[in-house]
């Protein structure tokens, strides 16, 4: 079997699993799996840029995904004039003062000679800057959060079309990645992993606690969407007539139409990013990045600026994850910072990249679609399997209850088994790097 035939068969196999889900369960479930699989594939491409191209071990994926979701709120939420007049501009001023404090401390570090005077100067700048920052920041935050706290209590957004939030999410994640990379990319790989994980947790903590920004754990609901609302379609006589001609009721037809609309948008973004990633892989830049990944010392001896190139690919990969995060928040229609768990946005994406094939963009896409399908379907299938296994046991049996209750853990067990099997029989992934 040639490589092309094998890869095509793998993708067709995943497609067949989705089609079977449509027939056996519902097409709404099947298309939802496809949509989340497409978003996961974009995240996997971002991680593959960092790990597969450059060997950067980033376990802070969750933070960049969350920043992408935050961008949807800041870009597409309606403007809140009351919040801005009450304290929005004061918050902006406080943030600028905080940035100026950090800048002044950095300049003092660079310009002044080492000694007690430099240390005292930096301490005075930081302490005074912090006091001034809090004096301006706190009252303005309280003023903003006091405005209709049950439904708002935040500064709102720019009121722009939600599709503009997707590239904005990439830019916000890229900016954060640049700041992180300037300080963390000089670390050894294991320290880099710890640093990125810690910074991701800081980002999530800020989003959960700063209500003025995006309502914190109160969540932002009812975000704008790039596709029609189901109720509007159900009230459209033309759409109802078209659905009836296909033998569908208006409710089912409207949900399928909306989800298929998302599928088209997500597929366009995925294909564009996949094309760009492939062009980058085949370019001199891509060959240089793989040379740095394989032997940093040799690449540096050839005159390559390893730290700068690592920063480039770290920013690019994080931007892709930010775009995926904005797309996911748009699909959900709400921002819920409490759901950004490391298990879902770090471990799972890494499993996708490893199973699909690190260093191969098509492998990352395949791994994302396959692993997401299994992540969704394994638990109900596990429950069915446990019911079959315990069919002959009497009701109230402790063993039967234990086995049925253990079906909830089938996801993690299955992910571990798949990862072990792939690493044993195809250690470079289902579609290995050439």
C-alpha positions in Angstrom: 0.0 0.0 0.0 1.4 3.4 -1.0 1.7 6.3 1.4 -1.0 8.3 -0.4 -3.5 5.4 -0.4 -2.8 4.7 3.3 -3.3 8.3 4.3 -6.5 8.6 2.2 -7.8 5.5 3.8 -7.2 6.9 7.3 -9.1 10.1 6.5 -11.9 8.1 4.9 -12.1 5.9 8.0 -12.6 8.9 10.2 -15.3 10.2 7.8 -17.0 6.8 7.9 -17.1 7.0 11.7 -18.9 10.3 11.5 -21.3 9.1 8.9 -22.1 6.0 11.0 -22.8 8.4 14.0 -25.2 10.3 11.8 -27.2 7.2 10.9 -27.0 5.5 14.3 -27.5 8.6 16.6 -28.4 11.9 14.8 -26.9 14.1 12.2 -26.9 17.0 14.6 -24.5 15.0 16.8 -22.4 14.0 13.8 -22.1 17.6 12.6 -21.3 18.9 16.0 -18.4 16.4 16.3 -17.2 17.6 12.9 -17.3 21.2 14.0 -15.4 20.7 17.2 -13.0 18.4 15.3 -12.3 21.2 12.8 -11.5 23.6 15.7 -9.3 21.0 17.3 -7.5 20.4 14.1 -6.6 24.1 14.0 -5.3 24.0 17.5 -3.3 20.9 16.6 -1.7 22.7 13.7 -0.7 25.5 16.1 0.9 23.0 18.5 2.5 21.2 15.5 4.1 24.5 14.4 5.8 24.8 17.8 6.6 21.2 18.6 6.8 19.5 15.2 8.7 22.4 13.5 10.8 23.7 16.3 10.7 21.3 19.2 9.1 23.8 21.6 7.3 22.0 24.5 4.4 24.4 25.1 1.8 23.2 27.7 0.2 26.6 28.0 -2.2 26.0 25.1 -5.2 26.7 27.3 -4.1 30.3 28.0 -3.9 31.2 24.3 -7.2 29.5 23.5 -8.8 31.5 26.4 -7.4 34.8 25.0 -8.9 33.9 21.6 -12.3 33.6 23.4 -11.8 36.8 25.2 -11.2 38.6 21.9 -14.7 37.6 20.8 -16.1 39.5 23.8 -13.9 42.5 23.3 -14.5 42.8 19.6 -18.1 41.7 19.0 -19.9 42.6 22.3 -22.0 45.8 22.0 -20.4 49.0 23.2 -21.3 50.0 26.8 -21.3 53.8 27.0 -22.3 53.8 30.6 -19.3 51.6 31.6 -16.9 53.7 29.7 -18.2 57.0 31.1 -18.2 55.5 34.7 -14.7 54.1 34.7 -13.6 52.6 31.4 -11.2 55.3 30.5 -9.8 55.3 34.1 -9.1 51.6 33.7 -7.2 52.2 30.5 -5.2 55.0 32.2 -4.4 52.7 35.0 -3.2 50.0 32.6 -1.0 52.5 30.8 0.4 53.6 34.1 1.2 50.0 35.0 2.9 49.5 31.6 4.9 52.7 32.1 6.0 51.5 35.5 7.4 48.3 34.1 9.0 50.2 31.3 10.7 52.6 33.7 12.0 49.7 35.8 13.4 48.0 32.7 15.1 51.2 31.5 16.6 51.7 35.0 18.0 48.2 34.8 19.6 48.7 31.4 20.8 52.3 31.8 22.1 52.4 35.4 25.3 50.6 36.5 25.0 47.7 38.9 25.0 48.7 42.5 22.9 49.8 45.5 21.6 52.9 43.8 20.2 50.9 40.8 18.5 48.5 43.2 17.0 51.3 45.2 15.8 53.2 42.1 14.1 50.1 40.7 12.4 49.4 44.1 11.2 53.0 44.3 9.8 53.0 40.8 8.0 49.7 41.2 6.5 50.5 44.6 5.5 54.0 43.6 4.1 52.8 40.3 2.1 50.0 42.0 0.6 52.4 44.5 -0.4 54.9 41.8 -1.7 52.1 39.6 -4.0 50.7 42.3 -5.2 54.1 43.3 -6.4 54.7 39.8 -7.4 51.2 38.9 -9.5 50.1 41.9 -12.2 52.9 42.0 -12.7 52.7 38.3 -13.1 49.0 38.4 -15.7 49.3 41.2 -17.6 51.9 39.1 -17.7 49.7 36.0 -18.7 46.5 37.9 -21.5 48.4 39.7 -23.4 49.1 36.4 -26.1 46.4 36.0 -24.0 43.6 37.5 -26.7 41.0 37.0 -26.5 41.2 33.2 -23.3 43.2 32.5 -20.8 44.8 34.8 -18.1 44.9 32.2 -16.7 47.4 29.7 -18.3 45.6 26.7 -16.7 45.4 23.3 -16.4 47.3 20.1 -19.6 46.1 18.5 -17.9 44.8 15.3 -18.8 41.8 13.2 -17.9 38.6 15.0 -15.8 37.2 12.2 -13.4 40.0 12.8 -12.9 38.6 16.3 -11.2 35.5 14.9 -8.1 37.2 13.5 -8.3 39.5 16.6 -8.1 36.5 18.8 -4.9 35.4 16.9 -3.4 38.8 17.3 -4.2 38.9 21.1 -2.7 35.5 21.6 0.3 36.4 19.5 0.9 39.5 21.6 0.8 37.5 24.8 3.1 34.9 23.2 5.6 37.5 22.3 5.7 38.8 25.9 6.0 35.3 27.3 8.6 34.2 24.7 10.9 37.2 25.4 11.2 35.9 29.0 10.7 32.1 28.8 12.2 30.9 25.5 15.7 31.1 26.9 14.8 28.4 29.3 15.5 24.7 29.0 12.7 22.6 27.5 11.3 21.3 30.8 11.5 24.7 32.4 9.8 26.2 29.4 6.9 23.7 29.9 6.5 24.7 33.5 6.7 28.4 32.6 4.0 28.2 29.9 1.7 26.1 32.1 2.0 28.6 34.9 1.5 31.6 32.6 -1.6 29.9 31.1 -3.0 29.5 34.6 -2.4 33.2 35.3 -4.3 34.1 32.2 -7.2 32.0 33.2 -7.1 33.3 36.8 -7.3 36.9 35.5 -10.2 36.1 33.2 -12.1 34.5 36.1 -11.5 37.3 38.6 -11.6 40.5 36.6 -15.3 41.0 36.2 -14.9 44.4 34.5 -13.1 42.6 31.6 -15.5 39.8 30.6 -17.7 39.2 33.7 -15.4 36.6 35.2 -17.2 33.4 36.2 -20.5 35.0 35.6 -19.9 34.3 31.9 -20.8 36.3 28.9 -23.8 34.8 27.0 -25.6 35.7 23.8 -22.5 36.6 21.8 -23.1 37.5 18.2 -22.8 34.8 15.6 -21.9 34.7 11.9 -24.9 32.4 11.0 -28.6 32.9 11.3 -30.5 32.0 14.5 -32.6 28.9 14.4 -35.8 30.7 15.5 -35.4 33.1 12.6 -35.2 30.2 10.1 -38.2 28.5 11.7 -40.2 31.7 11.2 -39.1 32.0 7.5 -41.9 30.5 5.3 -39.4 29.9 2.5 -37.1 27.9 4.7 -40.0 25.9 6.2 -41.2 25.1 2.7 -37.7 24.0 1.6 -37.3 21.8 4.8 -40.7 20.2 4.1 -39.7 19.3 0.6 -36.7 17.4 2.1 -38.9 15.6 4.6 -37.5 17.5 7.6 -39.3 19.4 10.3 -38.4 23.0 10.7 -36.6 22.6 14.1 -34.3 19.8 12.8 -33.7 21.6 9.5 -32.8 24.9 11.2 -30.3 23.3 13.6 -28.7 21.3 10.7 -28.5 24.4 8.6 -26.8 26.5 11.3 -24.3 23.7 12.2 -23.5 23.2 8.5 -22.9 26.9 8.2 -20.4 26.8 10.9 -18.8 23.7 9.3 -18.3 25.7 6.0 -16.7 28.6 7.9 -14.4 26.4 10.0 -13.4 24.3 6.9 -12.4 27.5 5.0 -10.2 28.7 8.0 -8.7 25.2 8.4 -7.8 24.8 4.7 -6.3 28.3 4.7 -4.1 27.7 7.7 -3.2 24.2 6.5 -2.1 25.6 3.2 0.0 28.3 4.9 1.5 25.7 7.3 2.4 23.5 4.3 4.0 26.3 2.4 6.0 27.3 5.6 7.1 23.6 6.0 8.4 23.4 2.5 10.1 26.8 2.5 13.7 27.6 3.4 12.3 28.9 6.7 10.7 25.6 7.4 13.9 23.7 6.7 15.8 26.0 8.9 13.3 25.5 11.8 13.6 21.7 11.5 17.4 22.0 11.5 17.2 24.1 14.7 14.9 21.5 16.2 17.2 18.6 15.3 20.5 20.2 16.5 20.4 23.7 18.0 24.2 23.8 18.4 24.9 23.0 14.8 22.3 25.5 13.6 23.8 28.2 15.8 27.2 27.4 14.5 25.9 28.1 11.0 24.9 31.6 12.1 21.2 31.1 12.9 19.7 33.1 15.7 18.0 30.2 17.5 16.3 32.3 20.2 14.8 34.7 17.6 13.5 31.8 15.4 12.0 30.1 18.4 10.2 33.3 19.3 8.9 33.5 15.7 7.4 30.0 15.7 6.1 30.4 19.2 4.2 33.5 18.3 2.8 31.9 15.1 1.7 28.7 16.8 0.1 30.6 19.7 -1.7 32.9 17.2 -3.2 29.8 15.5 -4.4 28.6 18.9 -5.9 32.0 19.6 -7.9 31.9 16.3 -9.2 28.4 17.3 -10.2 29.7 20.7 -12.2 32.6 19.1 -13.9 30.1 16.8 -14.9 27.9 19.6 -16.3 30.7 21.7 -18.3 31.8 18.6 -19.6 28.3 18.2 -20.6 28.1 21.9 -22.2 31.6 21.8 -20.8 32.3 25.2 -17.5 32.9 27.1 -17.2 30.6 30.1 -13.7 30.9 31.7 -14.4 28.1 34.1 -14.5 25.5 31.3 -10.9 26.2 30.2 -9.4 23.1 31.8 -5.9 21.8 31.1 -7.2 18.3 30.4 -9.3 19.4 27.5 -7.1 22.1 25.9 -3.6 20.8 26.7 -3.5 17.0 27.2 -6.0 16.3 24.5 -4.4 18.5 21.8 -1.0 17.0 22.6 -2.5 13.5 22.2 -3.9 14.6 18.8 -0.5 15.8 17.6 1.3 12.7 18.8 -1.2 10.2 17.5 -1.6 12.0 14.1 2.1 12.5 13.5 4.3 15.2 15.0 5.9 17.4 12.3 3.2 16.5 9.7 0.4 19.0 9.3 -2.0 16.5 7.7 -1.2 14.1 10.6 -2.2 16.8 13.1 -5.5 17.2 11.3 -6.1 13.5 11.2 -5.2 13.0 14.8 -7.5 15.9 15.8 -10.5 14.5 14.0 -10.0 11.0 15.2 -9.2 11.8 18.9 -12.1 14.2 19.2 -14.5 11.7 17.8 -13.3 9.1 20.3 -13.4 11.7 23.1 -17.1 12.3 22.4 -18.2 8.8 21.6 -16.2 6.6 24.0 -18.2 7.4 27.1 -21.7 6.4 25.7 -20.1 3.4 24.0 -18.4 2.5 27.3 -21.8 2.6 29.1 -23.4 0.4 26.5 -20.5 -2.0 26.8 -20.7 -2.2 30.5 -24.5 -2.8 30.3 -23.8 -5.7 27.9 -21.1 -7.1 30.1 -23.2 -7.0 33.3 -26.4 -8.1 31.5 -26.5 -11.4 33.5 -25.8 -9.9 36.9 -28.8 -9.3 39.2 -30.0 -5.8 39.9 -28.4 -4.2 42.9 -25.2 -6.2 42.4 -22.2 -4.2 43.7 -20.1 -5.5 40.8 -22.7 -4.4 38.3 -23.0 -0.9 39.9 -19.2 -0.5 40.0 -18.7 -1.5 36.3 -21.5 0.8 35.1 -20.2 3.7 37.2 -16.7 3.2 35.8 -18.0 3.9 32.3 -17.5 7.6 33.0 -13.7 7.0 33.1 -13.6 5.2 29.7 -12.5 8.4 28.0 -9.2 8.7 29.9 -8.6 4.9 29.7 -9.2 4.9 25.9 -6.9 7.9 25.4 -4.2 6.2 27.3 -4.6 2.9 25.4 -4.6 4.7 22.0 -1.5 6.6 22.9 0.3 3.5 24.0 -0.7 1.5 20.9 0.4 4.3 18.6 3.7 4.8 20.4 4.4 1.1 20.3 3.4 0.3 16.7 3.8 3.7 15.0 6.0 5.8 17.2 6.1 8.6 14.7 2.3 8.8 14.4 -0.3 7.6 12.0 1.0 9.9 9.3 4.7 10.4 10.1 6.8 13.4 9.1 8.7 12.9 5.9 
